[in-house]
Amino acid sequence: MHSATLQPPAGAAGELTGLLLMRAYHASRGEHRHKVIIPDSAHGTNPASVTLGGYQTVTVPSDARGLVDLDALEARLDDDVAGIMLTNPNTLGLFEEDIAKIAAAVHRVGGLLYYDGANLNAILGVTRPGDMGFDIVHMNLHKTFAVPHGGGGPGAGPVAVSARLAPFLPGPVPARREDGTFAWEMPARSIGRVHTWHGNALALARAWSYILANGGDGLRRVAEGAVLNANWLRHRLRGTYDLPYDRPNMHEFVASTTSLKKANGLRALDVGKRLLEEGFHAPTVYFPLIVDEALMIEPTETESPETVAALADALIAIAHDEPGVGASAPRTTPVGRVDEARAARTLLPTWDAVAALDQSAS
Ligand SMILES: Cc1ncc(COP(=O)(O)O)c(C=O)c1O
């Protein structure tokens, strides 16, 4: 990419920044487009950011391969489309094989391509969003370069852009002067600040350390390790769990308990809770939305073959549990199965949850 801002403090903040850049770019050309296209496999933050950015979401379905349906995309393209947001590899862990065709089609109607970088760890050192035709890219540094998915903690979602979008970046950005010195400068047509200071500095420093510690070759091995772990695990689960898209995947894949639910009542949520009993962090469940009883498993490059094998053994053992065991998990954690619908609807933001619950009950 041509230039970047380090300011956005998370992936979702990067998305909003990217959409504001899209809007500023089109406005500078006297165009006021209204629609942004998003695949039905996208993360929920994508349509949320589109709405916050003042655009209307247009959903494009996935085809039988789990990739963007090209005919459906063509049918949605017109000069009211500001752009498309894509995660590549997508949330099914599949690389958009037609990305060059998608980029050409969207650019043909004057739209821009936004790259959701949540899955960037799959392609490090192998290919680059700019080469695929993307105009705007956010990187979830807290995922790709430091903290495995699910680790939580402070984030950083820098946004990088192609040359034509550079004048609109948030500022100030560091600029090298002719005499070789650096200074902070506001890009000519900046959308303004999106965060204080220059972003979440400590999260940036941690990601930078991870990059330096791995080096160029090491970063490619990060991608290779993540992809190998995920493919190995998918093979181990074949025959036990449903694999709706059972083809070579990137750093993650999606399994399902649809058949197990019919056979013995085991739901994706039960698998997640049972894994806690077995000492594993639960995978993302019920996402992406296009897969019934979805388990989105992303082992990452940091797990050893022994750990991934132990996870496979645990998942297979859970599938063979007596009926009802999954529904009563977790039984070994300080807090058992919570009523998640009630937790979401009756939010009690307090340090003393027990007292607050007693009070709300009385
Ligand atoms: C595909 C995808 N896009 C966007 C996001 C949002 O990133 P963040 O949590 O850093 O805001 C996530 C987070 O899990 C994601 O998986």
The ligand as an SDF file (V2000), in Angstrom:
LIG
                    3D

 16 16  0  0  0  0  0  0  0  0999 V2000
  -13.5180  -10.9030   10.1700 C   0  0  0  0  0  0  0  0  0  0  0  0
  -13.4720   -9.8560   11.2540 C   0  0  0  0  0  0  0  0  0  0  0  0
  -13.6170   -8.5600   10.9400 N   0  0  0  0  0  0  0  0  0  0  0  0
  -13.5570   -7.5940   11.8730 C   0  0  0  0  0  0  0  0  0  0  0  0
  -13.3590   -7.8870   13.2090 C   0  0  0  0  0  0  0  0  0  0  0  0
  -13.3450   -6.7600   14.2090 C   0  0  0  0  0  0  0  0  0  0  0  0
  -12.0730   -6.5840   14.7450 O   0  0  0  0  0  0  0  0  0  0  0  0
  -11.8560   -5.9270   16.2060 P   0  0  0  0  0  0  0  0  0  0  0  0
  -12.3440   -6.9420   17.1980 O   0  0  0  0  0  0  0  0  0  0  0  0
  -10.3860   -5.6700   16.2820 O   0  0  0  0  0  0  0  0  0  0  0  0
  -12.6470   -4.6590   16.2590 O   0  0  0  0  0  0  0  0  0  0  0  0
  -13.2030   -9.2250   13.5990 C   0  0  0  0  0  0  0  0  0  0  0  0
  -13.0220   -9.5810   15.0290 C   0  0  0  0  0  0  0  0  0  0  0  0
  -13.0660  -10.7100   15.4380 O   0  0  0  0  0  0  0  0  0  0  0  0
  -13.2480  -10.2490   12.6000 C   0  0  0  0  0  0  0  0  0  0  0  0
  -13.0930  -11.5510   12.9170 O   0  0  0  0  0  0  0  0  0  0  0  0
  1  2  1  0
  2  3  1  0
  2 15  2  0
  3  4  2  0
  4  5  1  0
  5  6  1  0
  5 12  2  0
  6  7  1  0
  7  8  1  0
  8  9  2  0
  8 10  1  0
  8 11  1  0
 12 13  1  0
 12 15  1  0
 13 14  2  0
 15 16  1  0
M  END
$$$$
